[in-house]
Amino acid sequence: MNFLERVVAEKRAALEERKHALPPEALELCLPSNGIRDFHAAVSRPGAVIAELKARTPTIPSFRHSGGLRVLASIYEHNGAAAVSIVTDPARFGTSLEDVAPVRAVTTLPVIAKDFIVDRYQVLEARTAGADAILLIVRILDLPELKSLHAYARELGMHVLVETHDESEILAALAAGAKIVGINNRDLDTMTISLETTRRLAHLVPDDVVLVSESGIQTRDDIDGLLALRPCSFLVGGSLLDAADPGALLRGLTGQGDGEREIAR
């Protein structure tokens, strides 16, 4: 069983326990009344950076800025981020849905909750936690599931970043109605990263769909090189979380200054 298969199996098992403790109809009563921030508009500008928050990864035990998520979210906003991403998988990334509301309270930026979503209940949980957008990973969903989850998130008012890694997954994302398509430069089977993935696949995403290049973005040169192919936005995590000065690096990535050119672990 590979990494994604293990994760999905664990997610499905845990879901049954949560549904029993708080049925969907009861969770719906907890939906927040606050307005949803426009994630799609925020990331539509070419070169926009979605800055990520997480404490660790399956391959990195801890980042330099693993603590102080609220402080880091504020730094992101004041240094040019277009949106904030929170990985809501505590077992593997050390951050959870409980982090969404506190982070959202200290920034005006839209917040996307990233998890391995396989069920409508998780979409509802994300919205209840205050998320403005969610991530759907094509690799772990068949097309009917992808369409259903995408439609449900839109019913709740959220935008959806649909993550892909190859040609067939991009076609599936588009068939599901995705308006924001992410190309993950990390292979979730091997955990290897290559920006060549975005370079190879970018032309498959129509001009009227927002393209987000995910993972492996370390310098402004990386961004400029991909922008030369076509307009796109960028999701940046490790390089910011491990930078001595995340604000300076973010300014560099967004073209506001030289910034740092640190290498992400």
C-alpha positions in Angstrom: 0.0 0.0 0.0 1.5 3.3 -1.1 1.4 6.7 0.7 -1.9 7.9 -0.8 -3.6 4.5 -0.3 -2.7 4.5 3.4 -3.9 8.1 3.8 -7.2 7.4 2.1 -7.8 4.3 4.1 -7.1 6.1 7.4 -9.4 9.0 6.3 -12.3 6.8 5.6 -12.0 4.9 8.9 -11.8 8.1 10.9 -14.7 9.6 9.0 -17.1 6.9 10.3 -16.2 7.8 13.9 -16.7 11.5 13.4 -20.0 11.0 11.6 -21.3 8.8 14.4 -20.2 11.4 17.0 -21.7 14.4 15.0 -24.0 13.4 12.2 -24.0 15.5 9.0 -27.4 17.1 9.7 -26.1 18.2 13.1 -22.9 19.6 11.6 -24.9 21.6 9.1 -26.4 23.5 12.0 -22.8 24.7 12.8 -22.2 26.4 9.4 -20.8 29.9 10.0 -22.8 33.0 9.0 -19.7 35.0 8.0 -19.2 35.7 4.4 -16.9 33.7 2.3 -13.7 35.4 0.9 -13.2 35.2 -2.8 -10.3 32.7 -3.2 -10.8 32.5 -7.0 -10.4 36.3 -7.4 -7.4 36.4 -5.1 -5.4 33.8 -7.0 -6.4 34.9 -10.5 -3.6 37.5 -10.8 -0.6 36.0 -12.6 2.2 35.6 -10.1 -0.1 35.5 -7.1 1.4 33.4 -4.2 -0.7 31.2 -1.9 1.4 31.0 1.2 1.1 27.7 3.2 1.0 26.9 6.9 2.0 23.5 8.3 4.2 22.3 11.1 5.9 19.4 9.4 5.6 16.9 6.5 6.0 13.2 6.1 9.6 13.8 5.1 10.4 16.9 7.2 10.0 16.5 11.0 9.8 20.2 11.7 10.1 23.5 9.9 11.9 26.6 11.3 8.5 28.3 11.8 6.5 25.3 13.0 5.0 27.4 15.8 3.2 30.7 15.7 0.8 30.2 12.8 -1.1 33.4 13.5 2.0 35.5 13.5 3.2 33.8 10.3 -0.2 34.4 8.6 0.0 38.1 9.4 3.6 38.2 8.0 2.2 36.5 4.8 -0.5 39.1 4.4 1.8 42.1 5.0 4.4 40.9 2.5 2.2 40.2 -0.5 0.5 36.8 -0.2 -2.7 36.5 -2.1 -4.2 33.7 0.1 -3.3 31.5 2.9 -3.2 27.7 2.8 -3.5 25.5 5.9 -2.9 21.8 5.6 -5.6 20.3 7.9 -4.1 16.8 8.5 -2.7 16.8 12.0 -1.3 13.2 11.8 1.1 14.0 9.0 1.4 17.8 8.9 0.8 18.9 12.5 -1.9 21.4 11.6 -5.7 20.9 11.6 -9.1 22.4 11.0 -8.9 23.9 14.5 -6.2 26.2 13.1 -8.4 27.7 10.4 -10.5 30.1 12.5 -7.6 31.5 14.5 -5.6 32.2 11.4 -8.6 33.6 9.5 -9.2 36.0 12.4 -5.8 37.7 12.0 -5.9 38.2 8.2 -8.2 39.5 5.5 -6.9 36.9 3.0 -9.0 34.0 1.9 -8.0 30.7 3.5 -7.9 27.3 1.8 -8.1 24.2 3.9 -6.0 21.4 2.3 -6.8 17.8 3.2 -7.2 14.4 1.5 -10.9 14.8 0.9 -12.9 11.8 0.0 -16.3 12.5 1.4 -18.9 15.3 1.5 -18.6 15.3 5.3 -15.1 16.6 5.1 -16.2 19.5 2.8 -18.9 20.4 5.3 -16.3 20.2 8.1 -14.0 22.6 6.2 -16.8 25.1 5.7 -17.9 24.8 9.3 -14.3 25.5 10.4 -14.4 28.7 8.4 -12.5 27.8 5.2 -13.1 29.8 2.1 -11.8 27.1 -0.3 -10.8 23.5 -0.3 -8.5 21.2 -2.2 -9.6 18.1 -4.1 -7.0 15.7 -5.3 -7.9 14.0 -8.6 -5.6 11.0 -7.9 -7.7 9.8 -5.0 -11.1 10.3 -6.5 -13.0 8.8 -9.5 -14.7 11.3 -11.8 -18.3 10.9 -10.3 -16.8 11.5 -6.8 -14.8 14.5 -8.0 -17.8 16.1 -9.7 -20.0 15.5 -6.7 -17.5 16.9 -4.2 -16.7 19.9 -6.4 -20.4 20.7 -6.9 -21.1 20.4 -3.1 -18.3 22.8 -2.2 -19.7 25.3 -4.7 -23.2 24.9 -3.2 -21.6 25.9 0.1 -20.1 28.9 -1.5 -16.5 27.7 -1.5 -14.0 27.7 -4.3 -12.1 24.6 -5.1 -8.5 24.1 -6.1 -8.4 20.8 -8.0 -5.0 19.2 -7.8 -3.5 17.2 -10.7 -0.2 15.6 -11.6 -0.6 14.3 -15.2 -2.5 14.7 -18.4 -5.4 12.4 -17.6 -5.9 14.1 -14.2 -6.1 17.6 -15.8 -8.7 16.2 -18.2 -10.7 14.9 -15.2 -10.4 18.2 -13.4 -11.8 20.1 -16.4 -14.6 17.5 -16.8 -15.6 18.1 -13.2 -16.0 21.8 -13.9 -12.8 23.0 -12.2 -12.1 26.7 -12.5 -8.9 26.5 -10.5 -6.5 23.7 -11.5 -3.3 23.0 -9.5 -0.4 21.1 -11.0 1.5 19.5 -8.1 5.2 19.3 -8.9 5.5 16.7 -6.2 4.8 13.1 -7.1 2.8 11.9 -4.1 3.9 8.3 -4.8 7.7 9.0 -4.7 7.7 12.5 -3.0 10.1 13.7 -5.6 9.7 17.3 -6.9 10.3 18.7 -10.4 9.1 22.0 -11.9 9.2 20.2 -15.2 5.8 18.8 -14.3 4.2 22.2 -14.6 6.3 23.0 -17.7 5.1 19.9 -19.4 1.4 20.2 -18.5 0.6 23.9 -18.3 -0.6 24.1 -21.9 -3.4 21.7 -21.2 -5.1 24.1 -18.8 -7.4 26.5 -20.8 -6.8 30.2 -20.5 -10.1 30.8 -18.7 -9.1 28.4 -15.9 -6.7 29.6 -13.2 -3.5 27.5 -13.1 -1.7 27.1 -9.8 1.8 25.6 -9.8 2.3 23.7 -6.4 5.5 22.7 -4.6 9.1 23.3 -5.4 8.9 27.1 -5.8 12.0 28.5 -4.1 13.1 31.7 -6.0 11.7 34.5 -8.2 13.6 32.9 -11.0 11.4 29.8 -10.6 8.3 32.0 -10.8 9.5 34.0 -13.8 10.4 30.8 -15.7 6.9 29.4 -15.3 5.2 32.7 -16.0 7.0 32.8 -19.3 5.0 29.7 -20.3 1.6 31.1 -19.4 -0.1 33.2 -16.6 -0.3 31.2 -13.4 -0.3 31.4 -9.6 1.9 29.6 -7.1 1.5 27.7 -3.9 4.6 28.0 -1.7 5.1 26.2 1.6 8.5 24.7 2.6 10.7 27.6 1.3 8.7 30.1 3.3 8.3 27.9 6.4 12.1 27.3 6.6 13.3 30.8 5.6 15.2 32.9 8.1 13.0 35.8 7.1 9.7 34.6 5.5 8.5 38.1 4.8 11.7 39.0 2.9 11.5 35.8 0.9 7.8 36.4 0.1 8.5 39.9 -1.1 11.2 38.5 -3.4 8.8 35.8 -4.7 6.1 38.4 -5.5 8.5 40.8 -7.1 8.5 43.4 -4.3 12.2 43.1 -3.6 15.3 40.9 -3.8 14.1 38.8 -0.9 15.8 35.6 0.2 16.9 32.9 -2.1 17.0 30.1 0.4 16.6 26.5 -0.7 13.6 24.6 0.8 14.5 21.4 2.4 
